[in-house]
Amino acid sequence: MMSKLTACLVPGIALALLCLSRPQAHDETLVARQVTVDTAATDLFLGTDADGGVGDWYLSNGIVQAVIDNISFQSDVLQATGQLLPLQNEVAATGGTLIDLGLVGHNNDQLDSMFQVVNFSQGNPILYVPASVALRNPSLPPVVARVDQATETASLTVFGFVLFGPSTPATPTIPVVTEYSLHSGENFLRVKTIVTNRAGAPVEIFSVTDAIVMANRGDLPFAVYPDRGFNHPALDISNPTPAIGIFPYVGVIGRVSPEDGIVDTTAMVPAGEVSYTVLSPESPVIIGVNSDLVSATGNLPQGSIPPGESLSYDRRIIVGDRNDIASGSDSALEQLSPSFGFSMGQVSGQLVDPNGLPFRASSEVFQLDLDPSTPEPETLVSLITGDAGPLPLTHIKTDSLLNGRFQARLPSGRYRLKVNAEERAEIPEIEFLVKPDQTTDVGQIQLSSVGKLVFEVSTPTNLLGIPAKITIKGRNRTPDPTFGIPLSVSIGGNPILTQSQHSSAALNVVYTADGRGEVTIRPGEYRVYASRGMEYDIDFKDVAIRPGETEQVHLNIRPVVNSSGYLSGDFHIHGVKSPDSSVPPVDRVLSFAAEGVDVMVSTDHDFLFDYQPVIEELGLQHLITAMVGDEVTSALPLGPFDTGVGHFAGWPLRISPNARKDGAPEDEFVEPNVIYDRLRRIGAEVVQLNHAESPNNGFLRLLGFDPFRPVDESPNNILLRPSILGTGTRNIDYDVMEIYNGESIPAYRLLRLSWFSLLNQGIMKAGTAVTDTHLVTLTNSGFPRTFVVSSSTDMSQFNSTEFNDNLKVMKAFGSSGPFLDVQAAGENGFVGPGGMVSARSRLVTLRVRVQAPSWIPVEEVRIYGNGHLLTRIPVSSSGDSALRYDAAIGVTTLRDTYFVVEAGQALPEDPRQQPPSKGLMAIIEPGVASLAFSNPVFVDVDGNGAFDPPGLDPFISRLARSERRILKQAVPGTDRHFDGEWRRFNIAPEALRQFMKSTEKGRPGHLLNWTH
């Protein structure tokens, strides 16, 4: 609310804090302190998104615990240049933000981060500075931490200013104080922000906004708003009005549960369930958006702040102990009832199977909608909506005892209950009435009967089973199964497939570590496929599932591709430690083992994670290995890079368990050259440029790279700039670059143009193929992948240094299907990719050999020389043989030339078109087109013993320019990283005014003048 606080408010608070920070008698349950090496074991709790480390700030009341990141500066830059570049987390610009939140003893932090802006715009951030700077007292720590026994409160207070209008770092005329506090006995974190105007004139700041990063594939948002709940309008930044809402509370639920297995491989512990519910009892409604990308809510618009006055915003974040809304909304509704004037009651019930026995599955979900026609609670309805749509209030999971029972607190009134049960027939809605101070028991709810499918997969040499992927397709009008979807969630009418994005049984796919398993499935007719990646054939059988019965199926697959001398790897893998992924480590390992990938490199956004302990726990170390990596994820403006400098990866890296983000390097406010230095400082043997032409976060696209200009001309010459750390490292000094990222062939063609430009200028960077997978299904693990030359294919003898060295010198090829062997024969013998032959006779022979199982299409071979397509060679089907093409091709060249070979499906003439996934590949790996590309082989024609790059002249053509222009327009639709979307986030004041005006015809109009 707006208050008559004067400009002397901040010093007054500071004085009080200084007095209260003196040593006092200490209740052990109340803690407010900076994390040190000595306290790290106690203070640093775990969960899917636990980022805190030594130097950050810990807060606890024995029930709830939180970590606020430290307000400090990047030490290496400070030492080298004297510049004060902030440490920060995710897309916040400074420290002082909430990065971890959970219940004591539950290891259930699933919150990415929460930070503040004003006026619902990322362009108006609140920047926190050390308290010693804000209060001009060098003796103060960066954050003021205190325990107040009189009020039984533990709190942390941070100081800063708004970057808005006249308020700048040089003249911070709009100071901010934010206090995070925990009171004894409460299950919620209190947050209070005070914005004071010292600018001497009114400032158009009308709201403080909390931004909680949801990141598209993170926690699931819930909004108490007509016809919403888990079904949200799409957030269109150009027209955000339809996504805005006024809410008594909003919630988010975690996706990961203890049964998903370990999420921390240093402590080897699982993550607890959690929910977060945001409300402001003093308002008592909040306004904003709650979407799959960001939950951005704040106080109702208050108008401008006059000189000397302040805007104050109080809110609470309730921490629940289940992945459901009820674990937070029970408390939220109790807290809101005095303001809204409704009374409370309770609903309960029980799920049972067809035999009347308790249904023992904790994943069952309920959605409760308030009937707007009910006379109670009329106040709540009138403050939220004037139309007749249902008002979702909560959703419940069955209890932790797994006996099928459920219960939730609700305002008195009439409701409808919906039941969603995986692979079960739809249950009619149940209507019931909740009376004040009473429990309404809806009784037993019987679920439909299902059957069971038991499967076993073997190979001719391994009858005991092997990791495999099971794909189940419905037949004869039976729909495909939808495993892992107990909850209906949508954005803009498009379903979000919730748990299917991270479960080992997801949609119509099951991953198994030993070829064995079983699934509960609705009755019907199915075809069951077994596969194991691109080196194996497939097997399938038809089955009929009957209610209450078990059907067994045995499938046999065999390796048909000879990949000796190579190991396959994926160098871009996301899991639960990324804010935009919810895939638990066990399921992530299973998905790659089942697809036959040999080497996994973890590349979570700004977090170091090791899959090797999970591999060993599953007993798969003889088949697959892992290296620790990091996708360094820049998101904030820096000079010409107004949307960050892009994404990069490095591996192998050393984990520091007590450091923030387990030791991942800082990446904001510096150019890539500094990032390379930091990655190599913690062990990186390989630094990779990720999706370089991505419109939101690709380094080459962001710098305006022109492949038809030399690298020493603007803007390309940014690539040659050295590190401010004085190491000499340049922006171009990465080791390898992604050419094939995910399934997009248009994106591949765009990246290939940039790669060819660099190769033609003598900048030799190996090309890689990666999945960039954030899901278990929908994006296909290991399709594509990179095959790297290796002296040993025995994983117990894996030599990571040899593997990485071979990759850097181009002894590798990328593929989403074909196994591609390319050699060049010249006067000094045969060489593969990365090698050079002498051909003073100007004649070179390319030996191209393509293998693929019969279910992977191979239609043509393409040969490029110095970036130009030289020839397309049709490939006919070879029946069941895995050898699809084997030929020696003579090529005459007049100058030094590098050759790149592709094999797979024919590429469309229109570069914007994605080739369709064909035949059985469309079933086993949907959405994937078959493509393999080699790294270059080099030919020395002039005999000087070196490769003389041809330069850009032979590469530049009208066709190439046209193709790049078309592709740049087409590729943006393929990218939706959370950091790129957040940079665009801005709800203009006019959009808010339109929303408020649109409510005037209905009951929400009362909000404009409503007080309590």
KEDREN-886198 format. One record per residue (C-alpha): residue in three letters; x, y, z. Coordinates in steps of 0.5 Angstrom, whole numbers, plus 2048, in hexadecimal, padded with zeros to 3 digits. Layout:
<recs>
AlaXYZ...
</recs>
This chain:
<recs>
Met800800800Met8028077FFSer80480A806Lys806811808Leu80D80F80AThr813814809Ala819814805Cys81D81380CLeu81980C80CVal81F80880APro82480B80FGly81F80A815Ile81E803813Ala826802812Leu827805819Ala82280081CLeu8257FA819Leu82C7FC81BCys8297FC822Leu8257F6822Ser82B7F281FArg82F7F2825Pro8307EB828Gln82A7E982CAla8277E282FHis8267DD829Asp8217D9828Glu8247D3824Thr81E7D281FLeu81F7DA81DVal8257DB819Ala8277E0815Arg82F7E0812Gln8347E080DVal8357D980AThr83D7D780CVal8417D180BAsp8407CF812Thr8387D0811Ala8377CD80AAla8357C680CThr8307C9811Asp82D7CF80CLeu82E7CC805Phe8277C8804Leu8267C47FEGly8217C37F9Thr8207C47F1Asp8227CB7F1Ala8267CC7F7Asp82B7D17F5Gly82E7D47FBGly8357D47FDVal83A7D7802Gly83A7DE802Asp8327DE801Trp82D7E0807Tyr8297DB80BLeu8227DC80ESer81E7D7812Asn8197D6818Gly8197CF818Ile8147CE814Val8157D280DGln81C7D380BAla81F7D8806Val8257DA802Ile8267E1800Asp82C7E27FBAsn8327E67FDIle8337ED7FBSer83A7ED7F8Phe83E7EE7F2Gln8427EA7EDSer8497E97F0Asp84D7E77EAVal84B7EE7E7Leu84C7F27EDGln8537F07EEAla8557F07E6Thr8517F77E5Gly84E7FA7EBGln8477F97E8Leu8417F87ECLeu83D7F37E9Pro8387F07EDLeu8377E87EFGln8307E67EDAsn82B7E07ECGlu8277DE7E6Val8247E57E3Ala8257E97E9Ala82A7EF7E8Thr82D7EE7EFGly82D7EA7F5Gly8287EB7FBThr8227E77F8Leu81F7E17FAIle8227DB7F7Asp8207D57FBLeu81A7D37FFGly8187CD803Leu8167CA809Val81B7C880EGly81D7C080EHis8197BF807Asn81E7C1802Asn8197C47FEAsp81B7CA7FBGln8187CA7F4Leu8187D27F3Asp81D7D57EESer81D7DC7F0Met8197E27F2Phe81B7E97F1Gln8187F07F0Val8167F57EBVal8117FB7EBAsn80B7FC7E6Phe80C7F57E4Ser8127F67DFGln8187F37DFGly81B7F97DCAsn81A7FC7E3Pro81E7F87E8Ile81F7F97EFLeu8267F97F0Tyr8297F77F7Val8307F97F9Pro8347F8800Ala8317FB806Ser8387FE807Val836802801Ala82F803802Leu830806809Arg837809808Asn83980480EPro84080080CSer83F7FC812Leu8387F9810Pro8387F280CPro8357F2805Val82E7F0808Val82B7F180FAla82A7EB813Arg8267EB81AVal8227E681EAsp81D7EA823Gln81B7E6829Ala8167EB82BThr8127EA824Glu8157E3823Thr8177E581CAla81D7E3818Ser81E7E8812Leu8237EA80DThr8227F180AVal8257F4803Phe8267FB801Gly8267FD7FAPhe8238027F5Val81E8027EFLeu8218037E8Phe81C8077E5Gly81B80E7E3Pro8208137E7Ser82380D7EBThr82980A7E8Pro82F8077ECAla83380E7ECThr82C8117EFPro82880C7F2Thr8228117F4Ile81D80B7F5Pro8208077FAVal81D8007FCVal81D7FC803Thr81B7F5802Glu81A7F0808Tyr8197E9808Ser8177E680FLeu8157E0812His8107E0819Ser8107DA81EGly80B7D581CGlu8097D7815Asn80A7D380FPhe80B7D980ALeu8107DE809Arg80E7E6809Val8117EB804Lys8107F2805Thr8137F7800Ile8137FF801Val8148037FBThr81680B7FDAsn8168117F8Arg81C8157FAAla81C8187F2Gly81881F7F4Ala81381E7EFPro80D8187EFVal80F8127ECGlu80B80D7E8Ile80C8077ECPhe8058047EDSer8077FD7EFVal80D7F87F2Thr80D7F17EEAsp8107EB7F0Ala8127E77EBIle8137DF7ECVal8167DC7E6Met8127D67E4Ala8167D57DDAsn8117D17D9Arg8137CA7DCGly8147CC7E3Asp80E7CC7E9Leu8077CC7E7Pro8037D27E7Phe7FC7D37EAAla7F87D97EAVal7F17DA7EETyr7EE7DE7E9Pro7E87DC7E4Asp7E97D67E0Arg7F07D67E1Gly7F37D27E7Phe7F87CE7E3Asn7F67D07DCHis7F97D77DBPro7F87DC7D5Ala7FF7DC7D1Leu8037E27D3Asp8047E67CDIle8087EC7CFSer8067F07C9Asn7FF7F07CCPro7FF7ED7D3Thr7F87EF7D5Pro7F57E97D4Ala7FA7E57D9Ile7F97EA7DEGly7F57E87E5Ile7F37EB7EBPhe7F47E57F0Pro7F37E47F8Tyr7F97DF7F7Val7FD7DC7F2Gly8017D57F3Val8067D17F0Ile8077CA7F1Gly80E7C67F0Arg80E7C07EBVal8137BB7EFSer8127B67F4Pro8167B27F9Glu8147AC7F4Asp8187AF7EFGly81E7AD7F2Ile8257B17F4Val8257B97F1Asp82C7BA7F5Thr8327B67F3Thr8367B97F9Ala8317B77FEMet82E7B17FAVal8277B47FDPro8207B57F9Ala81C7BB7F9Gly8167BC7FDGlu80F7BE7FBVal80D7C67FBSer8097CB7F9Tyr8097D37FAThr8037D77FBVal8047DF7FALeu7FF7E47FDSer7FE7EA800Pro7F97EA806Glu7FA7F2807Ser7F87F3800Pro7F47EE800Val7F57ED7F8Ile7FB7ED7F4Ile7FB7EE7ECGly8007EC7E7Val8017E57E2Asn8027DE7E4Ser8057DB7DEAsp8097D57DDLeu80F7DA7DBVal80E7DE7E1Ser80A7E07E7Ala80A7E77E8Thr8057EA7EDGly8057F17F1Asn8017F57F5Leu7FB7F97F1Pro7FD7FF7EEGln7FD8057F3Gly7FF80B7EESer80580F7EEIle80A8107F4Pro80A8177F7Pro81081A7F9Gly812818800Glu80D812800Ser80E80B7FFLeu80A8057FCSer80A7FE801Tyr8087F77FFAsp8087F2804Arg8077EA801Arg8087E3804Ile80A7DD801Ile8077D7804Val80B7D0803Gly8077CA803Asp80A7C3803Arg8067C07FDAsn8067C17F6Asp7FF7C47F6Ile7FC7CA7F7Ala7F87C87FDSer7FE7C8801Gly7FF7CF801Ser7F87D17FFAsp7F57CE806Ser7F97D4809Ala7F87D9804Leu7F17D9805Glu7F17D980CGln7F57DF80CLeu7F17E2807Ser7EA7E180APro7EA7E780FSer7EB7EC809Phe7E67E8805Gly7E17E780APhe7E07DF809Ser7E07D980DMet7E47D380CGly7E27CC80CGln7E57C5809Val7E47C0804Ser7E77B9804Gly7E67B2800Gln7EA7AC7FELeu7EC7A97F7Val7EB7A27F7Asp7EC79C7F1Pro7E77987EEAsn7E77937F4Gly7E57997F9Leu7EC7997FCPro7F079F7FDPhe7F47A27F7Arg7FB7A27F8Ala7FE7A77F4Ser8007AE7F6Ser8007B17EFGlu7F87B17EFVal7F67B97EEPhe7F07BC7F0Gln7ED7C37EDLeu7E87C77F1Asp7E47CD7EELeu7E07D27F2Asp7D97D27EFPro7D87D97EESer7D07D97EFThr7D17D77F6Pro7CF7DC7FBGlu7D67DB7FFPro7DB7DD7FFGlu7D87E37FBThr7DD7E87FDLeu7E37E47FAVal7DF7E37F3Ser7DE7EA7F3Leu7E57EC7F4Ile7E77E87EFThr7E27E77E9Gly7DC7EA7E6Asp7DB7E47E1Ala7D87DD7E2Gly7DE7D97E1Pro7E07D47E6Leu7E57D77EBPro7EB7D17EDLeu7ED7D27F4Thr7F17CC7F5His7F47C57F3Ile7F67BF7F8Lys7FA7B97F7Thr7F87B37FBAsp7FC7B3802Ser8037B0804Leu8007AA807Leu7FE7A7800Asn7F77A5802Gly7F47A97FDArg7F17AE802Phe7F17B6800Gln7EE7BC804Ala7EF7C4803Arg7EC7CA807Leu7E77CE803Pro7E37D4804Ser7DC7D2805Gly7D87D17FFArg7D67CD7F9Tyr7DB7C97F5Arg7DD7C57EFLeu7E27C07F0Lys7E67BD7EAVal7EA7B67EAAsn7F07B57E5Ala7F37AE7E6Glu7F97AC7E1Glu7F67A77DCArg7EF7A67DFAla7E97A87DCGlu7E67AF7DEIle7E27B07E4Pro7DC7B47E4Glu7DC7BA7E8Ile7DA7BA7EFGlu7D67C07F2Phe7D67C17FALeu7D57C67FFVal7DA7C9804Lys7D77CC80BPro7DA7D0810Asp7DE7CC815Gln7DC7C6812Thr7E07C080EThr7DC7BE807Asp7DE7B7806Val7DD7B57FEGly7DE7AE800Gln7E17A97FCIle7E37AA7F4Gln7E47A47F0Leu7E97A47EBSer7E87A07E4Ser7EB7997E3Val7F27997E0Gly7F67937DDLys7FE7927DELeu8037917D8Val80A78E7DAPhe80F78E7D5Glu81678B7D5Val81C78D7D0Ser8227897CEThr8277897C9Pro82B7827C6Thr8317847CAAsn82D7867D0Leu8277827D2Leu8277857D9Gly82578C7D7Ile8287927D4Pro8257997D5Ala82079B7D0Lys81A79F7CEIle81379D7CDThr80E7A07C9Ile80779F7C9Lys8027A17C4Gly7FB7A07C4Arg7F779B7BFAsn7F079B7BCArg7EE7A17BFThr7F17A07C6Pro7F57A77C7Asp7FC7A77C9Pro7FD7A67D0Thr7FF7AD7D4Phe8037AB7DAGly8057B07DFIle8007B57DEPro7FB7B57E4Leu7FA7BC7E3Ser7F77C17DEVal7FB7C77DCSer7FB7CC7D6Ile7FE7D27D4Gly7FA7D67CFGly7F67CF7CEAsn7FC7CB7CCPro7FD7C67D1Ile8037C57D6Leu8057BE7D7Thr8077BF7DEGln80A7B97E1Ser80B7B67DAGln8107BB7D9His8157B77DESer8127B07E0Ser8157AA7DDAla80E7A87DBAla80C7AE7D7Leu8077AE7D2Asn8077A87CEVal80F7A67D0Val8127A27D5Tyr8197A27D7Thr81C79C7DAAla82379B7DDAsp8237937DCGly81E7927D7Arg8197907DCGly8137947DEGlu80B7957DFVal80679A7DEThr7FF79B7E0Ile7FB79C7DAArg7F479D7D8Pro7F07977D4Gly7F17977CCGlu7F67957C7Tyr7FD7977C6Arg8037967C2Val8097967C7Tyr8107987C4Ala8177977C7Ser81D79B7C4Arg82479D7C7Gly8267A37C3Met8297A47BCGlu82E79E7BCTyr8287987BDAsp8227967B9Ile81C7967BCAsp8167907BEPhe80F7917BFLys80978D7C1Asp80278E7C2Val7FE78D7C8Ala7F778D7CBIle7F67907D2Arg7F078E7D6Pro7ED7917DCGly7F078E7E2Glu7F57897DEThr7FC7897DDGlu7FF7887D6Gln8077867D5Val80B7887CFHis8127867CDLeu81678A7C8Asn81D7897C5Ile82178E7C2Arg82878E7BFPro82E7927BEVal82F7937B6Val8347997B6Asn83B7987B6Ser83D79E7BASer84479B7BDGly8497A17BDTyr8447A67C0Leu8407A87C6Ser83A7AC7C6Gly8397B27CAAsp8347B87CBPhe8377BE7CEHis8307C27CFIle82C7BF7D4His8277C27D9Gly8247BF7DFVal8217C17E6Lys8267C67E8Ser8247CA7E2Pro81F7CF7E3Asp81B7CD7DDSer81B7C67DESer8187C17E3Val81C7BA7E1Pro81E7B77E7Pro8257B47E6Val8237AC7E6Asp81E7AE7E1Arg8237B27DDVal8297AC7DDLeu8247A77DBSer8217AB7D5Phe8297AB7D3Ala82B7A47D4Ala8247A27D1Glu8267A57CBGly82D7A37CAVal8317A97CCAsp8387A87CFVal83A7AE7D2Met8357B37D5Val8387BA7D7Ser8337BE7DCThr8327C57D9Asp82D7C87DEHis82C7D07DEAsp8317D27E3Phe8327CC7E7Leu8377C77E8Phe8347C07E8Asp8377B97E8Tyr8337B37E5Gln8387AE7E6Pro8367AC7EDVal82F7AB7EAIle8327A67E5Glu8367A27EAGlu8307A27EELeu82C79F7E8Gly83179A7E7Leu83279D7E0Gln83A79F7E0His83C79A7DBLeu83779D7D6Ile8377A47D7Thr83B7AA7DBAla83B7B17DCMet83F7B77DDVal83D7BE7E1Gly83B7C47DDAsp8387CA7DDGlu8337CE7D8Val8367D57DAThr82F7D97D9Ser8307E17D8Ala82A7E57D8Leu82B7EC7DAPro82D7F27D5Leu8357F47D4Gly8377F97CFPro8347F77C8Phe8317F17CBAsp82B7F47CDThr8287ED7CFGly82E7E97D1Val8347E67CEGly8317DF7CDHis8327D87CFPhe8397D47D0Ala83B7CD7D3Gly8417CA7D6Trp8437C37D8Pro8467C07DCLeu8457C47E2Arg8477C47EAIle8417C47EFSer8417C87F5Pro83B7C67F9Asn83B7CC7FEAla83C7D17F9Arg8367D47F6Lys8337D07F0Asp8387CB7F2Gly83E7CF7EFAla83B7D17E8Pro83E7D87E6Glu83B7DF7E6Asp8397E17DFGlu8367E77DFPhe8397EE7DDVal83F7EB7D9Glu8407E97D2Pro8417E27D0Asn8497E27D1Val8487E37D8Ile8437DD7D9Tyr8487D97D5Asp84E7DB7DAArg8497D97E0Leu8477D27DDArg84E7D07DBArg8507D27E2Ile84C7CD7E5Gly84E7C77E1Ala84B7C87DAGlu84E7C57D4Val8497C67CFVal8457CD7CFGln83F7CD7CALeu83B7D27C7Asn8347D07C7His82E7D27C2Ala8327D87C0Glu82D7DA7BBSer8277DA7C0Pro8247E07C0Asn8237E17C7Asn82A7DE7CAGly82E7DC7C4Phe8357E07C5Leu8367E17BDArg82F7E47BCLeu82F7E87C2Leu8367EC7BFGly8337EC7B8Phe8377E77B5Asp8387E87AEPro83A7E17ABPhe83C7E57A4Arg8417EA7A7Pro8487E97AAVal8487E87B2Asp84D7EE7B2Glu8477F27B0Ser8427F57B4Pro83D7F37B7Asn8417EC7B6Asn8477EF7B9Ile8447EE7C0Leu8467E77BFLeu84E7E97C0Arg84D7ED7C6Pro8517EB7CCSer84F7E97D3Ile84F7EF7D8Leu8537EA7DDGly8597EB7D9Thr85A7E47D7Gly85A7E57CFThr8547E17CEArg84F7E37C9Asn8487E37C8Ile8497DE7C2Asp84D7D97C6Tyr8487D47C8Asp84A7CD7C6Val8447CA7C2Met83D7CD7C0Glu8367C97BFIle8347C97B8Tyr82E7C47B9Asn82A7C67BFGly8247C27C1Glu81F7C07BBSer81F7C67B7Ile8227C57B0Pro8217CD7AEAla8257CF7B4Tyr82A7CA7B2Arg82B7CD7ABLeu82B7D47AELeu8317D27B3Arg8347CE7ADLeu8357D47A9Ser8387D87AFTrp83D7D27B0Phe83F7D27A9Ser8417D97A9Leu8457D87AFLeu8497D27ACAsn84A7D67A5Gln84D7DB7A9Gly8527D67ADIle84E7D67B3Met84E7CE7B5Lys8497CD7BAAla8467C57BAGly83E7C57B9Thr83A7C17BEAla8337BE7BEVal82F7BE7C5Thr8287BE7C7Asp8287C47CCThr8227BF7CFHis81E7C27D5Leu8197BC7D5Val8197B57D5Thr8147B47CFLeu8127B97CAThr8197BB7C9Asn81D7B57C7Ser8237B37CCGly8297B27C7Phe8267B47C1Pro82A7B77BEArg8317B57C2Thr8387B57C0Phe83D7AF7BFVal8447B07C1Val84A7AC7BFSer84C7A87C5Ser8527A37C6Ser84D79F7CAThr84679E7CAAsp84679A7D1Met84379F7D6Ser84779D7DCGln84D79F7D8Phe84A7A67D6Asn8507AB7D5Ser84C7B27D5Thr8527B67D3Glu8537B27CDPhe84C7B27CBAsn84C7BA7CCAsp8527BB7C9Asn8507B77C3Leu8497BB7C3Lys84D7C27C2Val8527BF7BCMet84B7BE7B9Lys84C7B67B9Ala8447B67BAPhe83E7B67B6Gly8377B87B8Ser8307B47B7Ser8297B37B8Gly8297AC7B5Pro82E7AA7AFPhe8357A77B2Leu83A7AB7ADAsp8417A97ABVal8457AE7A7Gln84C7AD7A5Ala8507B17A0Ala8567AE79CGly85B7B1799Glu8637B1798Asn8647B079FGly85F7AA7A0Phe8587AB7A4Val8567B07A9Gly84F7B17ACPro84C7B77AFGly8517BC7B2Gly8567B97ADMet85A7BC7A7Val85C7B87A1Ser8617BB79CAla85E7BB794Arg8637BF790Ser8607BB78AArg8597BE78CLeu8567B878CVal8537B5793Thr84F7AF795Leu8497B079AArg8477A979DVal8407AA7A0Arg83D7A47A4Val8367A57A7Gln8337A07ABAla82C7A07AFPro82779B7B1Ser82179A7ACTrp81C79F7B0Ile8207A57AFPro8207A87A8Val8267AA7A4Glu8247AD79DGlu82A7B079BVal8317B279CArg8347B979BIle83B7BC79ATyr83D7C379CGly8447C679AAsn8467CD79DGly83F7CE79FHis83B7CD798Leu8377C7797Leu83B7C3791Thr8367BD790Arg8307B9793Ile8307B1792Pro82A7AE793Val82A7A8797Ser8257A2796Ser82279D79BSer82779779DGly8217937A0Asp8237907A7Ser82B7927A6Ala82D7977ABLeu8327997A5Arg82F79E7A2Tyr8347A279DAsp83B7A079CAla83F7A3797Ala8467A7795Ile8447AD791Gly84A7B178DVal84A7B878EThr84F7BD78AThr8507C478DLeu8557C978BArg8567CC792Asp8577CA799Thr8507C879BTyr84C7C57A1Phe8477C07A0Val8407BF7A5Val83C7B97A3Glu8347B87A5Ala8307B27A5Gly8297B17A6Gln8227B47A4Ala8227B879ELeu8227C07A0Pro81C7C479EGlu81D7C9799Asp81A7CE79DPro81F7CF7A3Arg8197D17A8Gln8167CA7A7Gln8177C57ACPro8187BE7A9Pro8127B97ACSer8147B37B0Lys8137AD7ACGly8107A67ADLeu8127A37B3Met8177A87B5Ala8117AD7B6Ile80E7A87BBIle8157A67BFGlu8187AD7BEPro8127B27BCGly8147B87B9Val81B7B67B8Ala81D7B77B1Ser8237B27AFLeu82A7B67AEAla8317B57AFPhe8377BA7ADSer83E7B97ADAsn8437BE7B0Pro8487C07AAVal84D7BC7A7Phe8537C17A4Val8577C079EAsp85D7C379DVal85E7C5795Asp8647C9795Gly8687C5799Asn86A7CA79EGly8697C57A3Ala8637C97A6Phe85C7CB7A5Asp85B7D27A1Pro8547D47A3Pro8507D779DGly84E7DD7A0Leu8477DF79FAsp8467E1797Pro8457DA795Phe8407D979BIle83C7DF799Ser8367DE795Arg82F7E1793Leu82C7DB795Ala8307DA79CArg82E7E179ESer8277E079CGlu8267DA7A0Arg8297DD7A6Arg8247E37A5Ile81F7DE7A5Leu8217D97ABLys8227DF7AFGln81B7E17AFAla8197D97B0Val81D7D77B5Pro81A7DC7BBGly8147D87BBThr8187D27BEAsp81B7D57C4Arg8187D67CAHis81D7D67D0Phe81A7DA7D6Asp8207DF7D7Gly81E7E27D0Glu8177E27D2Trp8187E57D8Arg81C7EB7D5Arg8167ED7D1Phe8127ED7D7Asn80E7F37D8Ile8077F57DAAla8067FC7D7Pro8028017DCGlu7FD8017D6Ala7FC7FA7D6Leu7FA7FA7DEArg7F68007DDGln7F27FC7D7Phe7F17F67DCMet7EF7FA7E2Lys7EA7FE7DDSer7E77F77DAThr7E57F57E1Glu7E17FB7E2Lys7DB7F87DFGly7DB7F27E4Arg7DC7F17EBPro7E47F27EBGly7E37FA7EAHis7E27FA7F1Leu7E97F97F2Leu7EB8007F0Asn7E88037F6Trp7E87FD7FBThr7EB7FD801His7EB7F9808
</recs>
